[in-house]
Amino acid sequence: MEAGQSTFYQCTGFTGSMRCAYKKGMQAAEISASMEDLLQWDVVVNDQNILLEGIRLKHKLKIPIWDAFIVAAAIKSGARHIISEDLSHMKQYEGIIVTNPFLKQ
């Protein structure tokens, strides 16, 4: 996996997803490898500035607050892309392009 940026919120969600994957039969070694990949990424901590920017973006972009927090963290990290199934595919939010990995190309 290529290194990138992630938020603490996304890391927490990833951990929950891996727990579910384990219950559905994913092998512990695969889960460990995925977690080790994730730990190579720079994590953007949701601080006061990201929360305030998220609130501003929620109103400006008319998106749910949790998505606005992700966009705010992406802005802070300097990201150019967000991978999300929740935000609109190929839409730009503050110059950051969203890709939904679950849509068929």
C-alpha positions as CSV (number, residue, x, y, z in Angstrom):
1,M,0.0,0.0,0.0
2,E,1.3,3.5,-0.8
3,A,1.8,5.8,2.1
4,G,-0.7,8.7,2.5
5,Q,-2.7,10.5,5.0
6,S,-5.5,9.3,7.2
7,T,-7.5,10.7,10.1
8,F,-7.8,9.3,13.6
9,Y,-11.5,8.8,12.9
10,Q,-10.7,6.7,9.8
11,C,-8.2,4.6,11.8
12,T,-10.8,3.8,14.4
13,G,-13.3,2.9,11.7
14,F,-10.7,0.7,10.0
15,T,-10.1,-1.2,13.2
16,G,-13.8,-1.9,13.6
17,S,-13.9,-3.1,10.0
18,M,-11.0,-5.5,10.6
19,R,-12.8,-6.9,13.7
20,C,-15.8,-7.7,11.5
21,A,-13.6,-9.1,8.8
22,Y,-12.0,-11.5,11.3
23,K,-15.4,-12.7,12.5
24,K,-16.3,-13.4,8.8
25,G,-13.1,-15.5,8.3
26,M,-10.3,-13.1,7.4
27,Q,-7.0,-14.5,8.6
28,A,-5.2,-12.8,11.5
29,A,-2.0,-12.5,9.3
30,E,-4.0,-10.5,6.7
31,I,-5.5,-8.2,9.3
32,S,-2.0,-7.6,10.8
33,A,-0.5,-6.8,7.4
34,S,-3.4,-4.4,6.7
35,M,-2.9,-2.7,10.1
36,E,0.9,-2.4,9.5
37,D,0.2,-0.8,6.2
38,L,-2.2,1.7,7.8
39,L,0.4,2.6,10.5
40,Q,2.8,3.7,7.8
41,W,0.4,6.6,7.0
42,D,0.6,10.0,8.5
43,V,-2.4,10.4,10.8
44,V,-4.1,13.8,11.1
45,V,-5.5,14.3,14.6
46,N,-8.9,15.9,14.7
47,D,-8.0,19.0,16.7
48,Q,-9.9,22.1,17.5
49,N,-9.1,23.8,14.2
50,I,-10.3,20.8,12.2
51,L,-13.5,20.7,14.2
52,L,-14.2,24.4,13.6
53,E,-13.3,24.1,9.9
54,G,-15.6,21.1,9.6
55,I,-18.5,23.1,11.0
56,R,-17.8,25.9,8.5
57,L,-17.5,23.4,5.6
58,K,-20.7,21.6,6.7
59,H,-22.7,24.8,6.1
60,K,-20.7,25.9,3.0
61,L,-20.8,22.6,1.2
62,K,-24.1,21.3,2.6
63,I,-22.7,17.9,3.5
64,P,-23.0,15.9,6.8
65,I,-20.8,17.0,9.6
66,W,-18.7,13.8,9.7
67,D,-18.0,14.2,6.0
68,A,-17.1,17.8,6.6
69,F,-14.6,16.7,9.3
70,I,-13.0,14.4,6.8
71,V,-12.7,17.2,4.2
72,A,-11.2,19.5,6.8
73,A,-8.6,16.9,7.8
74,A,-7.8,16.3,4.1
75,I,-7.3,20.0,3.6
76,K,-5.0,20.2,6.7
77,S,-2.9,17.2,5.5
78,G,-2.5,18.6,2.0
79,A,-4.3,15.7,0.4
80,R,-5.5,15.9,-3.2
81,H,-7.8,12.9,-3.1
82,I,-10.3,11.4,-0.6
83,I,-11.4,7.8,-1.0
84,S,-15.0,7.5,0.3
85,E,-18.2,5.7,-0.4
86,D,-20.2,8.5,1.3
87,L,-19.1,11.6,-0.5
88,S,-20.1,12.1,-4.2
89,H,-17.9,10.2,-6.6
90,M,-15.6,12.5,-8.7
91,K,-16.9,15.6,-7.0
92,Q,-14.4,18.2,-5.8
93,Y,-14.6,19.6,-2.3
94,E,-12.3,22.6,-1.8
95,G,-10.2,21.3,-4.7
96,I,-10.0,17.7,-3.3
97,I,-11.3,15.0,-5.6
98,V,-13.4,12.2,-4.2
99,T,-13.2,8.6,-5.5
100,N,-15.6,5.9,-4.5
101,P,-13.7,2.6,-4.7
102,F,-16.9,0.6,-4.8
103,L,-18.3,2.0,-8.0
104,K,-17.7,0.0,-11.2
105,Q,-15.5,1.9,-13.6
